[in-house]
């Protein structure tokens, strides 16, 4: 006879949408707490369309006063283009703990990390309040939000991008996941960026759109909330303060224990 699942997330079916390599740590953490985890990668990470321009920006590394990495993928993409570790140069900032940890693994020190893991959190850092005349490099994927660069430019900084990777909807068959979703096996979806949420909607297609719209969704930024509403998601949005595995797991535990008191946003929130 099979023993019932034990743990703080026992009985909760969760869909994780991160790419394969980035999903492993989160899946292990959730399963260790008794969750039933299904995995459907929404995005594939590919080299940038214009690697020469990205490499040229990175080769000018020492000319910048500050470099801001907006994701762990941005760190990995930069390292791939540089062919090794980060050379000495500007001060460093990371959008959240996972990105900071990836920088630290590459040998970076004294990385500034905001309390809130998004552009608004970065802009609230004391280091970014007075940037007039400074040269700032934003290391990101292609086609990200412009809010951070616009606000830094408004504060007097000279801002450039190094776009070191591309995101595209993953080439996967959603059929098996949709079948299990319809049978009631998924009660929460984790997507950790507006881009991954949009890609998930694309991967699921019209057949999966009603399921996505009616299932509680983890969000970590205002941009994700806006994208979720634009996609017609009417279920609760579970607002978490960052995308790190530990942060997400604690946030989901709080929501699962007390869904009306854990910072989730209803349709009028």
Beta strands, then each sheet from edge to edge (+ up, - down):
strand 1: 13-16
strand 2: 36-39
strand 3: 43-46
strand 4: 66-69
strand 5: 91-94
strand 6: 111-113
strand 7: 135-141
strand 8: 158-169
strand 9: 188-190
strand 10: 217-219
strand 11: 237-239
strand 12: 264-265
sheet 1: 2+ 1+ 9+ 10+ 11+ 12-
sheet 2: 3+ 8- 7- 4- 5- 6-
end
